[in-house]
């Protein structure tokens, strides 16, 4: 069976199979006692979701962990050798450093920009226009954004016409200045890539935070202003504590996005020029080196990196409850 026919079959068979399963289950439950039917109906409706969760999430997770302890050919277990190899080689240490850079800079700037735009836009009559403009980049895929910004960052040697937007502006404002190889210079490449990520994610942060700000009772803000509080005091002492939960949610979403970043880097640099992250390292090991064991070890390291973020969130929301 061709891949297209297989995809069509799976796309039709799965929902139709689940529908027939539910119809048959309800038909059977109508013929049992009402009390027992209520208890079994919960199992009936949750079972498909539980099976899909097991097949698509739990099994791949367990399989990845097992593979991370095996040899590259999957022929036997090697203990922690794959993890030792991954965590001691220069490429992975550079990738971890870049992931930390993304985690700190990307998360902080996206949250900050989202807070500033959401707060200021809430006070102007053209709020919808501002929010629309900043949200527009979120409609573009990361691959598409990579292609667009590839033209913006394009570099030509000094003396040649600059086709890249940024270098054209740079050399136009200062004719004696040399163009900058933004994506092939180790000193600028990570900053250039992170800027694209901020441009892409700031709109989502703004929408989420703007919704939270709309929920702040206007009476509390007006009361503070009547008492003589400055706008900065109103923001930090009145508004921010009331939207703290939403801010934490935004930080969490952005932190996880920073840890799993891949598309932008793969499209623009393919991890070259010291721009690699754990995502590109894992891809390279799996598809270029054909080393599923090492790739699995990197995937587990990436998974473990998200655990502290989840634990901090759980503790925060538990204290808020």
Secondary structure, DSSP 4 states (H G I P E B T S, - for coil): --HHHHHHHHHHHHHHHHHHHHHHHHHHHTTS-HHHHHHHHHHHHHHHHHHHHIIIIIHHHHHHHHHTTB-TTSSSB-TTHHHHHHHHSHHHHHHHHHHHHIIIIIHHHHHHHHHHHHHHHTTSTTHHHHHHHHHGGGGS-HHHHHHHHHHHT----TTSPP-SHHHHHHHHH-TTSPP--TTT-TTTHHHHHHHHHHHHHHHHHHHHHHHHHHTS-HHHHHHHHHTT--HHHIIIIIIHHHTHHHHHHHHHHHHHHHHT--HHHHHHTTTTTTT--HHHHHHIIIIIS--HHHHHHHHHHHHHHHHHHHHHHHHHHHHH-
